[in-house]
Amino acid sequence: MHVLITGGAGFIGSNLVRFLLNKGLEITVVDNFDEFYSPKIKFANIHDFLNCKKFHLINIDMHNLPNTSSVNGKFDMLIHLASKGGVRLSIKQKEIYHEVNVEGTRQVFNYVIKNNIPKVVFASSSSIYGNSKELPWHENISPLQPISPYAFTKLLCEQMGMEYSKKHNFDFISLRFFSVYGPHMRPDLALYSFSEKILNNEPIRLFGDGSSMRDYTYVDDIVEGIYNAILYNKKKTDIFNLGYGKAHSLLEMVNTLEKHLNKKAILEFTNSIKEEADKTWANTEKAKQTLNFIAHTDFDTGVELFCKWFVNKCKN
Ligand SMILES: NC(=O)c1ccc[n+]([C@@H]2O[C@H](COP(=O)([O-])OP(=O)(O)OC[C@H]3O[C@@H](n4cnc5c(N)ncnc54)[C@H](O)[C@@H]3O)[C@@H](O)[C@H]2O)c1
């Protein structure tokens, strides 16, 4: 099987590439190494694969996919991970997020149609549930009311994927990821930036009183969920939550980091951000029953694994 992955040099993408190469699949990555965070980190993420015969890297913007001749091959599937992430920056850069995430995705679908790729797996986000009170969030919640520009782009892409797949006859599976963490994590994400600050004796700024909650999901579990979605063929279009299924407060997260970094954090409290949900919590029943998805890594174990990776990275 030959799989095309957009955004394959990023956090989730590079973990996925490693897993799929180990399964014997051929992988082509399209990534433009954008400046959202250092491209050096992304090059380091994929460094180990560069000598692998079954790995191909194409450094282009996804907007150019339909008009390039550099992406060759007969692909059995496309996994679409490329996007600008992060809720907070999207508040300041609404138009840029729309242009990259929505218009970029439109071009990815145009490429899929032009090249008759039979299936797309899309990286959606728990943020599209907004602040829905129907907790734990299940896939049928309607209407969806995202509260940030980033989340809105993800909802538009899901809707576009459903529409295009029906019209142009390709399978479309949308996976709503819940706060992914683990090795090669994005430096803007809280577990990473908090760890950096704890180790450097710098204060951590907490938005709100520390009671906001997240359903944190270890990246290896997410990668297995994506693999299960690759194999899934019961329906032509479908949506699944990929989360652990348990929510932890911000203060609990900091305490768990302190435990595994063996160091106390210095805390500063500031106002919460209205575009961020108070609590995210995945109902994983559908993914369990239909996709055979089970997240094995509990939060304490996952944070321990992350901290080991992080401390080791800081030493080198
Ligand atoms: N990390 C999470 O907690 C989380 C949660 C929900 C959803 N997601 C989604 O999962 C996907 C992967 O997230 P991640 O955390 O690995 O992010 P990431 O930023 O590490 O990876 C995204 C990759 O896409 C690439 N990219 C960006 N714009 C591009 C463009 N125009 N053309 C080609 N490549 C481009 C980037 O260079 C980067 O390597 C994203 O779609 C994200 O929105 C992530």
The ligand as a MOL file (V3000), in Angstrom:
LIG
                    3D

  0  0  0     0  0            999 V3000
M  V30 BEGIN CTAB
M  V30 COUNTS 44 48 0 0 0
M  V30 BEGIN ATOM
M  V30 1 N -1.8010 18.0940 18.1810 0
M  V30 2 C -3.0600 18.0760 18.5970 0
M  V30 3 O -3.3500 18.0320 19.8050 0
M  V30 4 C -4.1930 18.0990 17.5930 0
M  V30 5 C -5.5170 18.0630 18.0700 0
M  V30 6 C -6.5570 18.0940 17.1550 0
M  V30 7 C -6.2990 18.1190 15.8000 0
M  V30 8 N -5.0060 18.1520 15.3610 0 CHG=1
M  V30 9 C -4.7720 18.2070 13.9130 0
M  V30 10 O -3.8630 17.1690 13.5550 0
M  V30 11 C -3.0450 17.5900 12.4610 0
M  V30 12 C -1.5770 17.4120 12.8090 0
M  V30 13 O -1.3050 18.1960 13.9750 0
M  V30 14 P 0.1430 18.3480 14.6050 0
M  V30 15 O -0.0520 18.6560 16.0400 0
M  V30 16 O 0.9720 17.2000 14.1860 0 CHG=-1
M  V30 17 O 0.6200 19.6950 13.8950 0
M  V30 18 P 2.0250 20.0810 13.2450 0
M  V30 19 O 1.9640 21.5740 13.0740 0
M  V30 20 O 3.1370 19.5040 14.0060 0
M  V30 21 O 1.9470 19.3840 11.8190 0
M  V30 22 C 1.3420 19.9780 10.6950 0
M  V30 23 C 2.2920 19.8830 9.5110 0
M  V30 24 O 1.6470 20.4600 8.3770 0
M  V30 25 C 2.6070 21.1910 7.6470 0
M  V30 26 N 1.9150 22.2220 6.8660 0
M  V30 27 C 1.2900 23.3220 7.3320 0
M  V30 28 N 0.7980 24.0430 6.3170 0
M  V30 29 C 1.1150 23.3690 5.1820 0
M  V30 30 C 0.8880 23.6120 3.8060 0
M  V30 31 N 0.2470 24.7160 3.4030 0
M  V30 32 N 1.3510 22.7220 2.8990 0
M  V30 33 C 2.0250 21.6090 3.3080 0
M  V30 34 N 2.2670 21.3270 4.6130 0
M  V30 35 C 1.8220 22.2010 5.5340 0
M  V30 36 C 3.5250 21.7810 8.6910 0
M  V30 37 O 4.8000 22.1350 8.1790 0
M  V30 38 C 3.6020 20.6520 9.7190 0
M  V30 39 O 4.7080 19.8030 9.4770 0
M  V30 40 C -3.4330 19.0420 12.1730 0
M  V30 41 O -4.3670 19.0440 11.1300 0
M  V30 42 C -4.0830 19.4900 13.4650 0
M  V30 43 O -5.0070 20.5330 13.2560 0
M  V30 44 C -3.9490 18.1560 16.2150 0
M  V30 END ATOM
M  V30 BEGIN BOND
M  V30 1 1 1 2
M  V30 2 2 2 3
M  V30 3 1 2 4
M  V30 4 1 4 5
M  V30 5 2 4 44
M  V30 6 2 5 6
M  V30 7 1 6 7
M  V30 8 2 7 8
M  V30 9 1 8 9
M  V30 10 1 8 44
M  V30 11 1 9 10
M  V30 12 1 9 42
M  V30 13 1 10 11
M  V30 14 1 11 12
M  V30 15 1 11 40
M  V30 16 1 12 13
M  V30 17 1 13 14
M  V30 18 2 14 15
M  V30 19 1 14 16
M  V30 20 1 14 17
M  V30 21 1 17 18
M  V30 22 2 18 19
M  V30 23 1 18 20
M  V30 24 1 18 21
M  V30 25 1 21 22
M  V30 26 1 22 23
M  V30 27 1 23 24
M  V30 28 1 23 38
M  V30 29 1 24 25
M  V30 30 1 25 26
M  V30 31 1 25 36
M  V30 32 1 26 27
M  V30 33 1 26 35
M  V30 34 2 27 28
M  V30 35 1 28 29
M  V30 36 1 29 30
M  V30 37 2 29 35
M  V30 38 1 30 31
M  V30 39 2 30 32
M  V30 40 1 32 33
M  V30 41 2 33 34
M  V30 42 1 34 35
M  V30 43 1 36 37
M  V30 44 1 36 38
M  V30 45 1 38 39
M  V30 46 1 40 41
M  V30 47 1 40 42
M  V30 48 1 42 43
M  V30 END BOND
M  V30 END CTAB
M  END
